[in-house]
Amino acid sequence: MGIFKWRGRVSKQEFRKQFVEKLQAEAPQLQCTLSDTDELEVTVSGSTAGNQSIVSLHRAYAEFEQDPSQRDDILERFMGLVTRQREELPLDTAHVVPMIKTRGWLNDQYARDANPPVLGSDDAFWVDEYNDELVVVYAEHREGFSYRPRSDFAAAGLSQSDIRARALDNLRSRTPKREFSPVNGAWLLNAEGAFEASLLLDDEVWKTAAVLKDFYQIQPGDNIPPSKPTEVLIGFDAKFLYIAFKATDESDKVRATVAKRDNIFQDDYVGVMLDTFNDKRKAFEVFFNPLGIQGDGIITEGRGEDFSVDILMESKGIVHETGFDVEIAIPFKSLRFEAGKGKLWGAHFFRRIKRFENELDSWMPFSRSIDSNLSQAGHLTGLEGISVERTIELIPSLTFSENGRFVHSFGFGPGTNEAGRIVNEPLRFDAGLTAKFIPSSAVTVDLAINPDFAQVEADQLVVTANQRFPIFFPEKRPFFLEGIDIFRTQIAAVHTRTIVDPDYAAKLTGKVGRNTIGLLLASDNNPGNFSEEDLPTANPRL
């Protein structure tokens, strides 16, 4: 909202308000109800047809963003969709599409009607059951979405199976072109930016492309068939890597909770390791429980896993009657990698089933005589045409603070009993800046000038019993997390938590060819600035 106002544009709510005002000025007999869950949805009732109409303004607002000067024309065009007589606009089956909605959305639509229709009656929407939480509502998509009653579909001579088939055909014709290319015995799907939940309905998307399957059970079994089948589909476009897991199981036995990030490993989960440099030393790993909640980090051979790293990505999961599905979209700019013609990525795909003795299934077989994960990975290739963005990220900070200290009083004379008072120091003003520059997909430069780390999560309380050994708190500050695995050695030569209050700091991390680069420079105020009263004296008891 703030961005649109800054650019001189109106927000979604303001755009919807303008539409309603214009509509009611032209057709005062119509009644408009604003959706509480969708900023661009309006329910219109009171037409001569006697049926309420749900108007979605998402497409109108997208057109408005492209050319704000056309606002009046856009509003007029979408108003015409509402003000036409229903008798003059019969259902056009070429515009029917399936829409995935929650049951709560469906209940809200019926609750707005003074005489709500009975589910399944002629006046109700035509709805298919999808699962316990979601339904499929069939709508007519012209300039906007119109959710038509069952009677309109019956008048067009459509049965329930006819509606589903026709709607899916229309959906496929409206989705972007999809291309499939063979890669190392599997197929890659070029989705061209299409990552829509409605594609879950389109079985043809999954049928057209071959999938990664025939997993091996590697725990507790030794490369034996898994208890439940798992399938994986991989796709990419210029900006995103898409991964879909299809895990077959009994829905009531799937273990899934609404957990915190990185705390999903008591649930069933699926995941992938991506060795983006194919050096068999380090890989990004991302895991997801059946609800799509993420657990991500970096695995380094010989050092284990580090889940302090958080990768920017999108994931969605759904549990249904035949198991669960998880879809993931990972921006390439969230990864550090080498790609192009002839480049390979190492890849592992996993599935954990907790109730079967903590069973772990893998796409690639594992030899227990080899003490390495990444050297046994499969490979992905054909990752060409990826857009490498030269990103600059600036995070300014502004901090005001005031400190006070207790000053003892030395009373003289009778009746003087003042113990002391609080003396406040002048107001302190601190400005800072943290910057990140990504010149290539393999190299990152981080800069910080008087950074503010106050917004970072606080450390947990630790009780020490032996003060001869230091406490190593985990690193949580974003400036240090980029490429932190480079600085972690067997002898802990670099511990970034010793850098407490830097005046400035610079860090260069990345990989060039077979060489890994890590350079860290900081000028730190640690252990702090002491006032004259705070300086230690010759006698430690004073």
Secondary structure, 3 states (H helix, E strand, C coil): CHHHHHCCCCCHHHHHHHHHHHHHHHCCCCEEEECCCCCCEEEEECCCCCCCEEEECHHHHHHHHHCHHHHHHHHHHHHHHHHCCHHHCCCCHHHEEEEEEEHHHHHHHHHCCCCCCCCCCCCCECEEECCCCEEEEEEEECCCEECCEHHHHHHCCCCHHHHHHHHHHHHHHHCCCCEEEEECCEEEEECCCCCCHHHHCCHHHHHHCCCECCCEEEECCCCECCCCCEEEEEEECCCEEEEEEEEECCHHHCCCCCCCCCCCCCCCEEEEEEECCCCCCEEEEEEECCCCCEEEEEEECCCEEECCCCCCCEEEEEEECCEEEEEEEEEHHHCCCCCCCCCCEEEEEEEEECCCCCEEEECCCCCCCCCCCHHHCEEECCCCCCCCCCEEEEEEEEEEECCEEEEECCCCCCCCCCCEEEEECCCEEEEEEEEEEEEECCEEEEEEECCCCCCCCCCCCCCCCCCCCCCCCCCCCHHHHCCHHHHCCCCCCCCHHHCCCEEEEEEEEEEECCEEEEEEEEEECCCCCCCCCCCCCCCCCC
